[in-house]
Amino acid sequence: MRVHFIGIGGIGLSALARFLKNSGHEVSGSDVKSTPITKKLEEEGILVNIPQSANAITKQDLVIYSAAVTHTNTERLEADKQKLNMMPRKEALPIILRDTQNYCICAAHGKSTTTAMLSSIMQSSALIGAISKEFDSNFRYIDNILAFEADESDESFILSNPYCSIVLNTEPEHMEYYNYDEAKFYDAYKKFLDIAPVKVINAEDNFLKDYKGVAVRLYPSIDIKDIKYFLKDDEPYTSFNLKDLGIFEVWGFGEHIAFDAAMAILAAMQTMDIELIRVNLSKYKGIKKRFDIIQKKDNFTVIDDYAHHPTEIKATLESVKLYNELKNINKIAVIWQPHKYSRTKDNLEAFKKCFEGCNALIILPVWTVAEAILDIDFAKEFSNYNLIFADSIRAYDGQILLMKDEKIINVIDEGMVLGVGAGDITYQIRVEKY
């Protein structure tokens, strides 16, 4: 089958493209600009058209487009003209995932990390919305057992053909899709659980605690004990006791890391020996853009993190504080690129609190795509912080430059720098762009 992906440079669509190519299909794609992801896809033998053009549509058997691609896109228009089979990513999932045994992980927070952990534990195939450091990709194929990061933002998780549905939390997110209807939002999660033969849930989540179906339940405050943090070969690790199963060690810092690992362990336990799980968990080495230590010197450390919701930012900052204690670092500068006006506005009060403990808060322009520009007075709303407003940042070995109107307004060359956001901050903050 010949398959074309419109928006192939996205982290989710690129993983599906790799999956289909590995399955023997002829895959091509397009995007608006060249990125490290599109370049890597080309190296892997996938034809990528940049910029997008009607000429890329050549009577393919199937055309799949990302949620960000509108009906006015030139390639969508040409595919319509050629009367090709075309569908959004979510509708393509039942076709792509029909022949695999899918362990589908979903949540507002932690799903990429838990998916990567579960793939490490089971040594399975994986489709992740992030780059696993174990295999340096968002995709790998081993067998028909698949750890899949499911997406609640557009209800596509319901179409992921789950053998095992794993739900970490159900904090309302992407509510604009659900028309701010919480009943519709939670009903989607219930459907996602109900359709899976096996279910693993966080039984202390406000919604999941009342779920009536048969499920493996984790009670984090009871089942996870003796959490400790340590450095191994200068890398962050968390150890914890899980139920009556003994001690586990996992890469990363924080209670949320112990929780994510515990959920992955309980899912894997349905088919695996606990001692093999303990050994394989050590193969997890983190994922890019999640507590990603990208510079590390005696007096200067830079961490890149995808956190873009207040709950995630708060958890990441707590992990940074733990790391600082062990490394005797006493300064934290947070560089925040707000992600979407709607998310920032909807969660403004929580955002105002989640940066507590930082010595400086650098705010970049809002990263936004195809949404209304909302009026947010960042100087007023975040006035209790030591604020710096910058247009962009530039990373060099041993320093981060803060830029305004193409001029350097500040230089950070000591202490801890934490970059958070889901936009292009991950590229700005790196000396070597990946």
C-alpha positions as CSV (number, residue, x, y, z in Angstrom):
1,M,0.0,0.0,0.0
2,R,1.2,3.5,-0.8
3,V,0.6,5.9,2.1
4,H,1.2,9.6,2.2
5,F,1.3,11.6,5.5
6,I,0.5,15.4,5.4
7,G,2.3,16.9,8.4
8,I,4.8,14.0,8.7
9,G,7.2,16.1,10.8
10,G,5.0,15.9,13.9
11,I,6.1,13.6,16.7
12,G,3.0,11.5,16.5
13,L,2.6,11.2,12.7
14,S,6.3,10.5,12.2
15,A,6.0,7.5,14.5
16,L,3.1,6.1,12.5
17,A,5.0,6.7,9.2
18,R,7.9,4.7,10.5
19,F,5.6,1.9,11.7
20,L,4.0,1.5,8.3
21,K,7.3,1.7,6.5
22,N,8.6,-1.1,8.7
23,S,5.5,-3.1,7.9
24,G,6.4,-3.0,4.3
25,H,4.3,-0.2,2.9
26,E,5.6,2.6,0.6
27,V,5.5,5.7,2.7
28,S,5.9,9.4,1.8
29,G,5.0,12.6,3.5
30,S,5.2,16.4,3.6
31,D,5.5,19.3,5.9
32,V,5.8,23.1,5.8
33,K,9.5,23.2,6.7
34,S,12.5,21.0,7.3
35,T,13.1,19.9,10.9
36,P,15.4,17.4,12.6
37,I,12.5,14.9,12.5
38,T,11.9,15.3,8.7
39,K,15.7,15.0,8.0
40,K,15.8,11.8,10.0
41,L,12.9,10.4,8.2
42,E,14.6,11.1,4.9
43,E,17.7,9.3,6.2
44,E,15.5,6.3,6.9
45,G,14.3,6.2,3.3
46,I,11.0,8.0,3.5
47,L,10.4,10.6,0.8
48,V,9.5,14.0,2.4
49,N,8.3,16.9,0.3
50,I,9.1,20.4,1.7
51,P,7.2,22.6,1.4
52,Q,3.9,21.0,0.8
53,S,2.7,20.9,-2.7
54,A,-0.1,19.4,-4.8
55,N,2.6,17.6,-6.8
56,A,3.2,15.3,-3.7
57,I,-0.2,13.7,-4.2
58,T,0.3,10.9,-6.8
59,K,-2.7,8.6,-6.5
60,Q,-1.6,7.1,-3.2
61,D,-3.8,4.4,-1.7
62,L,-4.2,6.3,1.5
63,V,-3.6,9.9,2.6
64,I,-3.4,10.6,6.4
65,Y,-3.2,14.1,7.8
66,S,-2.5,15.5,11.2
67,A,-5.1,17.5,13.3
68,A,-3.2,20.7,12.5
69,V,-3.8,20.3,8.7
70,T,-6.9,22.3,7.6
71,H,-9.3,21.6,4.8
72,T,-7.7,24.4,2.8
73,N,-4.3,22.6,2.7
74,T,-3.1,22.3,-0.9
75,E,-2.4,18.6,-0.6
76,R,-5.8,17.8,0.9
77,L,-7.4,19.7,-1.9
78,E,-5.5,17.7,-4.5
79,A,-6.3,14.4,-2.8
80,D,-10.0,15.4,-2.9
81,K,-9.6,16.3,-6.5
82,Q,-8.1,12.8,-7.2
83,K,-10.8,11.2,-5.1
84,L,-8.3,9.4,-2.9
85,N,-8.9,7.6,0.3
86,M,-8.1,10.3,2.9
87,M,-8.6,10.5,6.6
88,P,-7.3,12.2,9.8
89,R,-4.8,10.5,12.0
90,K,-7.4,9.4,14.5
91,E,-9.5,7.6,11.9
92,A,-6.4,5.8,10.5
93,L,-5.5,4.2,13.9
94,P,-7.9,1.2,13.6
95,I,-6.3,0.4,10.3
96,I,-2.7,0.8,11.5
97,L,-3.2,-0.9,14.9
98,R,-5.5,-3.8,13.9
99,D,-2.8,-6.5,13.9
100,T,-0.9,-5.7,17.1
101,Q,-1.6,-6.4,20.8
102,N,-1.8,-2.9,22.0
103,Y,-0.9,-1.7,25.5
104,C,-2.3,1.8,25.3
105,I,-1.3,4.4,27.8
106,C,-3.3,7.6,28.3
107,A,-3.4,10.5,30.7
108,A,-3.1,14.3,30.9
109,H,0.4,13.8,32.2
110,G,3.0,11.1,32.1
111,K,1.9,9.0,29.1
112,S,5.1,9.4,27.1
113,T,7.3,8.4,30.0
114,T,5.1,5.5,31.0
115,T,4.9,4.2,27.4
116,A,8.7,4.3,27.1
117,M,9.1,2.6,30.5
118,L,6.6,-0.1,29.5
119,S,8.4,-0.7,26.2
120,S,11.7,-1.1,28.1
121,I,10.2,-3.5,30.5
122,M,8.4,-5.7,27.9
123,Q,11.1,-5.1,25.3
124,S,8.3,-4.6,22.9
125,S,7.5,-2.6,19.8
126,A,6.7,1.1,20.6
127,L,4.9,4.1,19.2
128,I,5.6,7.1,21.5
129,G,5.0,10.8,21.3
130,A,8.6,11.4,22.3
131,I,12.1,10.1,21.6
132,S,13.1,7.2,23.8
133,K,16.8,7.4,24.7
134,E,16.9,3.6,24.8
135,F,16.5,3.3,21.0
136,D,16.8,7.0,20.0
137,S,13.5,7.1,18.2
138,N,9.7,7.5,18.8
139,F,9.3,4.0,17.1
140,R,10.8,0.6,17.2
141,Y,9.6,-2.8,16.0
142,I,10.3,-6.0,17.9
143,D,7.2,-8.0,17.6
144,N,3.4,-7.6,17.5
145,I,3.2,-6.5,21.2
146,L,3.0,-2.8,21.1
147,A,3.4,-0.1,23.8
148,F,1.3,2.8,22.3
149,E,1.0,6.3,23.6
150,A,-2.7,7.0,23.1
151,D,-4.1,10.5,22.7
152,E,-7.1,11.9,24.6
153,S,-7.0,15.3,23.0
154,D,-9.3,14.3,20.2
155,E,-10.8,11.1,21.5
156,S,-8.5,9.1,19.2
157,F,-7.6,6.8,22.1
158,I,-11.0,5.2,21.7
159,L,-9.9,4.1,18.2
160,S,-6.5,2.6,19.3
161,N,-7.7,-1.0,19.6
162,P,-6.4,-1.5,23.1
163,Y,-5.7,-4.9,24.5
164,C,-4.7,-3.2,27.8
165,S,-5.9,0.3,28.6
166,I,-3.6,2.0,31.1
167,V,-4.9,5.3,32.6
168,L,-2.6,7.3,34.8
169,N,-4.8,10.3,35.5
170,T,-7.8,12.1,34.1
171,E,-7.1,15.8,34.8
172,P,-9.2,17.8,32.3
173,E,-7.1,18.9,29.4
174,H,-7.8,19.9,25.8
175,M,-11.3,20.9,26.9
176,E,-11.8,23.1,23.8
177,Y,-12.2,19.8,21.9
178,Y,-14.9,18.6,24.3
179,N,-16.7,21.9,24.2
180,Y,-15.8,22.3,27.9
181,D,-18.2,19.5,28.6
182,E,-16.7,17.5,31.5
183,A,-19.3,14.7,31.1
184,K,-18.3,14.2,27.5
185,F,-14.6,14.3,28.5
186,Y,-14.9,11.6,31.2
187,D,-17.3,9.5,29.1
188,A,-14.4,9.2,26.6
189,Y,-12.1,7.8,29.2
190,K,-14.8,5.4,30.3
191,K,-15.2,4.1,26.7
192,F,-11.4,3.8,26.4
193,L,-11.4,1.5,29.5
194,D,-14.5,-0.4,28.7
195,I,-13.3,-1.6,25.3
196,A,-10.1,-3.2,26.6
197,P,-9.9,-6.8,28.0
198,V,-7.3,-5.7,30.5
199,K,-7.3,-2.4,32.4
200,V,-4.8,-0.8,34.8
201,I,-5.9,2.4,36.6
202,N,-4.8,4.9,39.2
203,A,-7.5,4.2,41.8
204,E,-6.8,7.5,43.6
205,D,-7.7,9.6,40.6
206,N,-10.9,11.6,41.2
207,F,-12.7,10.0,38.3
208,L,-11.1,6.6,38.2
209,K,-11.7,5.8,41.8
210,D,-15.4,5.4,40.9
211,Y,-14.8,3.2,37.9
212,K,-17.0,0.1,38.2
213,G,-15.3,-2.2,35.7
214,V,-12.8,-5.0,36.6
215,A,-9.3,-3.5,36.6
216,V,-5.9,-3.8,38.1
217,R,-5.8,-0.9,40.6
218,L,-2.9,1.1,41.9
219,Y,-3.3,3.1,45.2
220,P,-0.2,5.3,45.0
221,S,-0.3,6.6,48.6
222,I,-0.6,3.0,49.9
223,D,1.2,0.9,47.3
224,I,4.3,3.0,46.7
225,K,6.6,3.3,49.7
226,D,10.2,4.3,50.7
227,I,10.9,6.6,47.8
228,K,14.5,7.5,47.6
229,Y,16.6,9.6,45.2
230,F,20.2,9.1,44.3
231,L,22.8,9.6,41.6
232,K,24.3,6.7,39.7
233,D,27.2,7.6,37.4
234,D,26.0,11.1,37.9
235,E,22.6,10.2,36.5
236,P,19.3,10.7,38.4
237,Y,17.6,7.6,39.8
238,T,14.5,6.9,42.0
239,S,14.1,3.8,44.1
240,F,10.8,2.6,45.7
241,N,9.0,-0.3,47.2
242,L,5.9,-1.4,45.3
243,K,3.2,-3.4,47.2
244,D,4.8,-6.6,48.3
245,L,7.0,-6.9,45.2
246,G,10.2,-5.4,46.6
247,I,12.4,-2.6,45.5
248,F,12.6,-1.1,42.0
249,E,15.1,1.4,40.6
250,V,14.2,3.6,37.6
251,W,15.9,6.5,35.8
252,G,14.7,10.0,36.8
253,F,13.7,11.9,39.9
254,G,10.4,12.4,41.5
255,E,7.3,10.8,43.0
256,H,5.7,11.0,39.5
257,I,8.6,8.9,38.2
258,A,7.9,6.2,40.8
259,F,4.2,6.4,40.0
260,D,4.7,6.1,36.2
261,A,7.1,3.1,36.7
262,A,4.6,1.4,39.1
263,M,1.8,1.7,36.5
264,A,4.1,0.2,33.8
265,I,5.1,-2.6,36.2
266,L,1.5,-3.5,37.0
267,A,0.6,-3.6,33.3
268,A,3.6,-5.8,32.4
269,M,2.9,-8.2,35.4
270,Q,-0.1,-9.5,33.6
271,T,2.2,-11.6,31.3
272,M,5.7,-11.2,32.7
273,D,7.8,-12.5,35.6
274,I,8.4,-9.9,38.2
275,E,12.2,-10.4,38.3
276,L,12.5,-9.9,34.6
277,I,10.5,-6.8,35.0
278,R,12.9,-5.5,37.6
279,V,15.9,-6.2,35.4
280,N,14.3,-4.7,32.2
281,L,13.2,-1.5,34.0
282,S,16.9,-0.6,34.2
283,K,17.0,-0.4,30.3
284,Y,14.8,2.7,30.5
285,K,17.1,5.8,30.2
286,G,14.6,8.5,29.9
287,I,13.1,10.3,26.9
288,K,14.2,13.4,25.2
289,K,12.6,16.6,26.4
290,R,11.6,15.0,29.8
291,F,14.1,16.0,32.5
292,D,16.6,16.0,29.6
293,I,20.0,17.0,30.9
294,I,21.5,18.7,27.8
295,Q,24.4,20.6,29.5
296,K,26.3,19.5,32.6
297,K,29.3,21.3,34.1
298,D,30.6,21.9,37.6
299,N,28.7,25.1,38.0
300,F,26.2,25.1,35.2
301,T,23.5,22.7,34.2
302,V,20.7,22.9,31.6
303,I,17.6,20.7,31.6
304,D,15.0,20.7,28.8
305,D,11.5,19.5,29.6
306,Y,8.3,19.2,27.6
307,A,6.2,20.3,30.6
308,H,3.6,22.7,29.4
309,H,0.8,22.3,31.9
310,P,1.0,23.7,35.4
311,T,0.9,20.2,37.0
312,E,3.7,19.0,34.8
313,I,5.8,22.1,35.4
314,K,5.4,21.9,39.2
315,A,6.4,18.2,39.2
316,T,9.5,18.9,37.0
317,L,10.5,21.8,39.2
318,E,10.3,19.6,42.2
319,S,12.6,17.1,40.5
320,V,15.0,19.9,39.7
321,K,15.1,20.9,43.3
322,L,16.0,17.3,44.3
323,Y,18.7,17.2,41.7
324,N,20.1,20.6,42.9
325,E,20.3,19.3,46.5
326,L,22.4,16.3,45.5
327,K,24.6,18.5,43.2
328,N,24.8,21.5,45.6
329,I,23.3,23.9,43.0
330,N,21.6,26.9,44.6
331,K,20.2,28.8,41.7
332,I,17.3,28.0,39.4
333,A,16.4,30.0,36.3
334,V,13.2,28.8,34.5
335,I,12.7,29.7,30.9
336,W,9.0,29.3,30.0
337,Q,7.5,29.3,26.5
338,P,3.8,29.3,27.1
339,H,2.0,26.8,24.9
340,K,-1.2,28.1,23.4
341,Y,-3.2,31.1,24.5
342,S,-6.2,28.9,25.4
343,R,-4.3,26.6,27.7
344,T,-2.5,29.5,29.4
345,K,-5.8,31.4,29.9
346,D,-7.7,28.3,31.1
347,N,-5.0,27.4,33.6
348,L,-3.7,30.9,34.5
349,E,-4.1,30.7,38.3
350,A,-2.3,27.3,38.4
351,F,0.5,28.7,36.1
352,K,1.0,31.6,38.5
353,K,1.8,29.2,41.3
354,C,3.7,26.4,39.6
355,F,7.0,28.3,39.3
356,E,7.4,28.8,43.0
357,G,11.0,28.3,44.1
358,C,12.8,29.6,41.0
359,N,15.2,32.6,41.3
360,A,14.3,34.0,37.9
361,L,11.5,33.4,35.5
362,I,12.2,34.1,31.8
363,I,9.0,34.3,29.7
364,L,9.2,33.8,25.9
365,P,6.4,34.7,23.5
366,V,3.4,32.3,23.5
367,W,3.9,29.4,21.1
368,T,0.6,29.2,19.2
369,V,-0.8,27.7,16.0
370,A,-4.2,28.4,14.5
371,E,-6.0,29.8,17.5
372,A,-7.3,33.2,18.7
373,I,-4.8,35.6,20.3
374,L,-6.0,36.3,23.8
375,D,-5.0,39.3,26.0
376,I,-2.9,38.1,28.9
377,D,-0.9,40.6,30.9
378,F,2.1,38.4,31.9
379,A,3.9,41.3,33.6
380,K,1.0,41.8,35.9
381,E,-0.1,38.2,36.4
382,F,3.5,37.0,37.3
383,S,4.7,40.1,39.1
384,N,5.6,38.1,42.2
385,Y,8.5,36.5,40.3
386,N,11.9,38.0,39.3
387,L,10.8,38.4,35.6
388,I,12.7,38.7,32.4
389,F,10.9,38.9,29.0
390,A,12.9,37.7,26.0
391,D,12.0,37.2,22.4
392,S,14.2,34.1,22.1
393,I,17.3,32.3,23.6
394,R,20.5,31.1,22.1
395,A,22.5,28.3,23.6
396,Y,26.3,27.9,23.6
397,D,28.6,25.7,25.5
398,G,28.5,26.9,29.1
399,Q,25.9,29.7,28.6
400,I,22.4,30.7,27.6
401,L,21.9,34.1,26.0
402,L,18.6,35.9,26.4
403,M,17.7,37.9,23.3
404,K,15.4,40.9,22.8
405,D,15.1,42.7,19.5
406,E,18.1,40.7,18.3
407,K,20.2,42.1,21.1
408,I,21.6,40.2,24.1
409,I,19.8,41.4,27.3
410,N,21.2,38.8,29.7
411,V,23.6,35.9,30.0
412,I,23.1,32.9,32.2
413,D,26.3,31.0,32.9
414,E,25.9,29.5,36.3
415,G,23.4,27.5,38.4
416,M,20.5,25.5,37.0
417,V,18.6,26.5,33.8
418,L,15.3,24.7,33.3
419,G,13.5,25.2,29.9
420,V,9.8,24.2,29.8
421,G,7.3,24.2,27.0
422,A,6.0,22.2,24.0
423,G,6.9,24.6,21.3
424,D,10.3,25.3,19.7
425,I,12.1,26.0,23.0
426,T,13.5,22.5,22.8
427,Y,15.5,23.6,19.7
428,Q,16.4,27.1,21.0
429,I,17.9,25.7,24.3
430,R,20.2,23.1,22.7
431,V,23.7,23.8,21.6
432,E,23.4,20.9,19.1
433,K,19.9,20.9,17.5
434,Y,18.5,17.4,17.3
